[in-house]
């Protein structure tokens, strides 16, 4: 008798578990604030725009493990005074700078479902920033003697809140579009003789992908 009463509840719970979309994959674009003077060398202004990929696995109905990789690439031509003392005319030298960065993040995301369409969420992730900055005094000449490179790795974290829209609702495979805003903190990156660079501050990421 009791087993007969519990059977529909068990079946309903099993159906709900079967409807959980465990996996997600996204193509993303984003930005992390950076107002450090070193970042000015590559014409970066106040932010590090990025693009990349993210993935997630839902361990329970409302919580997922998420990870992402974002690539940052920026460059500029820089002019600097190299003379002009003792009444001489100021002369300028020029060189080219290029920055290549990779942001790796891993953490958790928790959400709520509104009609299986709209999903507000919060996320907390550990973050690692891998930086490489190159300078070339004569880019017209393919000679490593004119090139100088600096690199460093820094840990940090990323805390965001946002929302996701999925469609079609109730399907076994859905398209998801999300937007998240928050704060990213990164320790100072030691760039050898160039000094240190302090990235971090306002962060934004947005993506589109599949859920299944």
matplotlib code that plots the C-alpha trace (Angstrom):
import matplotlib.pyplot as plt

x = [0.0, 2.7, 4.9, 2.0, 1.6, 5.3, 5.7, 4.2, 6.4, 9.5, 8.6, 8.0, 11.3, 13.1, 11.4, 12.5, 16.1, 16.0, 14.9, 18.0, 20.2, 23.6, 26.0, 26.6, 29.0, 29.4, 31.3, 31.9, 33.2, 34.1, 36.2, 38.2, 39.2, 42.8, 44.0, 47.6, 50.3, 51.9, 48.6, 48.8, 51.9, 49.7, 47.0, 44.7, 42.9, 41.0, 39.9, 41.1, 38.6, 38.6, 37.0, 36.9, 35.0, 33.2, 31.7, 29.7, 28.4, 25.3, 26.0, 22.6, 19.5, 20.4, 24.2, 26.8, 30.6, 31.8, 35.1, 36.3, 39.2, 39.4, 42.1, 43.3, 45.3, 46.3, 49.0, 50.2, 52.9, 54.6, 56.7, 59.0, 61.5, 65.2, 66.9, 66.4, 68.6, 70.9, 68.8, 68.8, 65.6, 63.7, 63.9, 61.6, 62.1, 59.4, 58.7, 55.8, 54.2, 52.0, 50.2, 49.0, 47.0, 45.0, 42.4, 41.6, 38.7, 37.0, 34.2, 30.5, 27.3, 23.9, 20.6, 16.9, 14.4, 11.5, 9.2, 12.2, 13.0, 14.7, 17.5, 19.0, 22.3, 25.4, 28.9, 32.2, 35.3, 39.1, 41.0, 44.5, 45.9, 48.8, 50.5, 53.1, 54.2, 56.5, 58.4, 60.0, 62.3, 62.3, 59.2, 60.3, 63.2, 62.7, 65.5, 65.0, 67.8, 65.3, 62.7, 62.2, 59.7, 58.2, 55.9, 54.2, 51.3, 48.9, 46.1, 42.8, 39.0, 35.9, 32.5, 29.5, 25.7, 23.6, 20.8, 20.4, 17.6, 17.0, 14.8, 12.8, 11.5, 11.2, 13.3, 16.1, 18.5, 18.2, 20.0, 21.2, 22.2, 23.7, 25.0, 27.0, 28.5, 30.7, 34.1, 37.5, 40.5, 44.0, 47.2, 50.0, 51.7, 55.5, 56.7, 60.5, 62.4, 59.3, 57.8, 54.4, 50.9, 47.7, 44.6, 41.2, 37.9, 34.7, 34.1, 31.6, 31.0, 28.4, 27.9, 25.8, 25.8, 23.9, 22.4, 21.7]
y = [0.0, 2.5, 1.4, 2.1, 5.6, 6.4, 5.1, 8.2, 10.5, 8.5, 8.5, 12.3, 12.9, 10.7, 12.6, 15.9, 14.6, 13.5, 17.0, 18.6, 20.0, 18.9, 20.4, 23.8, 25.2, 28.9, 31.3, 34.4, 38.0, 40.0, 42.7, 43.2, 46.7, 47.7, 51.2, 50.4, 52.6, 49.4, 48.7, 52.1, 50.9, 48.7, 51.3, 49.5, 52.6, 51.3, 47.8, 44.4, 43.2, 39.4, 36.5, 32.9, 29.7, 28.4, 25.2, 23.9, 20.7, 20.8, 18.7, 19.3, 20.9, 24.5, 24.4, 23.9, 23.7, 26.2, 27.1, 29.5, 30.5, 34.1, 35.5, 39.1, 40.6, 44.3, 46.3, 49.8, 52.0, 54.1, 57.2, 58.4, 61.3, 60.3, 63.6, 67.4, 68.2, 71.3, 73.3, 70.6, 69.8, 67.0, 63.8, 60.8, 57.1, 54.7, 51.0, 48.6, 46.9, 43.8, 42.2, 38.6, 37.4, 34.4, 34.4, 30.9, 30.6, 27.8, 27.9, 27.4, 29.0, 28.9, 29.9, 29.9, 29.0, 31.3, 29.4, 27.5, 30.5, 33.2, 32.2, 34.8, 33.5, 34.3, 32.9, 32.8, 31.6, 31.4, 33.3, 33.0, 35.7, 34.7, 37.8, 38.3, 41.8, 42.2, 45.3, 45.6, 48.6, 47.9, 45.9, 46.2, 44.0, 40.3, 40.2, 38.9, 41.3, 44.2, 42.4, 42.3, 40.1, 40.2, 37.6, 36.8, 34.9, 36.2, 34.6, 36.2, 35.7, 36.7, 37.3, 38.0, 38.1, 38.0, 36.3, 33.8, 33.3, 29.8, 28.7, 26.7, 26.0, 22.4, 21.1, 18.5, 20.8, 24.6, 27.7, 30.0, 33.6, 35.1, 38.4, 38.7, 41.7, 41.8, 42.3, 40.7, 40.9, 40.0, 40.2, 42.3, 40.7, 40.8, 41.6, 41.3, 44.5, 46.3, 46.4, 45.2, 45.5, 45.6, 44.5, 44.1, 45.9, 46.0, 42.8, 41.9, 38.8, 37.7, 34.5, 32.3, 28.5, 25.3, 23.4, 19.7]
z = [0.0, 1.0, -1.9, -4.2, -2.8, -3.0, -6.6, -8.3, -6.2, -7.1, -10.8, -10.7, -9.0, -11.6, -14.4, -12.9, -12.7, -16.3, -17.4, -15.8, -18.6, -17.2, -19.7, -21.1, -23.6, -24.6, -26.8, -24.8, -24.9, -21.9, -20.3, -17.1, -15.8, -15.9, -15.4, -14.6, -16.4, -17.9, -19.6, -21.2, -23.1, -25.3, -25.8, -23.5, -21.9, -18.9, -19.8, -21.1, -23.7, -24.2, -26.0, -25.2, -24.3, -21.2, -20.1, -17.1, -15.5, -13.3, -10.2, -8.7, -10.1, -9.3, -8.9, -11.6, -11.8, -14.4, -16.0, -18.7, -20.8, -22.2, -24.4, -24.4, -27.2, -27.6, -29.3, -30.0, -31.6, -28.9, -29.3, -26.5, -26.2, -26.4, -26.6, -26.3, -23.4, -23.2, -25.7, -28.4, -30.3, -28.7, -30.7, -30.4, -30.8, -31.5, -30.7, -31.0, -28.0, -27.9, -25.0, -25.0, -22.0, -20.9, -18.2, -16.7, -14.2, -12.3, -9.7, -9.1, -10.3, -8.6, -10.3, -10.0, -12.8, -13.8, -16.1, -17.5, -19.6, -17.4, -15.0, -12.6, -11.2, -9.1, -9.6, -7.8, -9.5, -8.9, -11.6, -13.0, -15.3, -17.6, -19.1, -21.8, -23.0, -26.0, -27.2, -30.6, -31.4, -35.2, -36.3, -40.0, -39.3, -38.4, -35.8, -32.3, -31.2, -31.4, -29.3, -25.6, -23.7, -20.2, -18.7, -15.4, -13.8, -11.1, -9.1, -8.4, -8.2, -10.1, -8.5, -10.7, -10.9, -14.0, -15.9, -18.7, -21.2, -22.6, -25.4, -26.4, -22.8, -21.8, -24.7, -24.2, -26.0, -25.5, -26.7, -23.8, -23.9, -20.7, -19.4, -16.1, -14.3, -11.2, -9.8, -10.6, -8.3, -9.6, -7.7, -9.1, -12.0, -11.9, -15.4, -14.8, -15.5, -16.7, -13.2, -12.1, -13.5, -11.4, -13.3, -11.7, -11.0, -12.9, -15.0, -17.6, -19.6, -22.1, -24.1, -26.2, -26.3, -25.9, -22.9, -22.9]

ax = plt.figure().add_subplot(projection="3d")
ax.plot(x, y, z, "-o")
ax.set_aspect("equal")
plt.show()
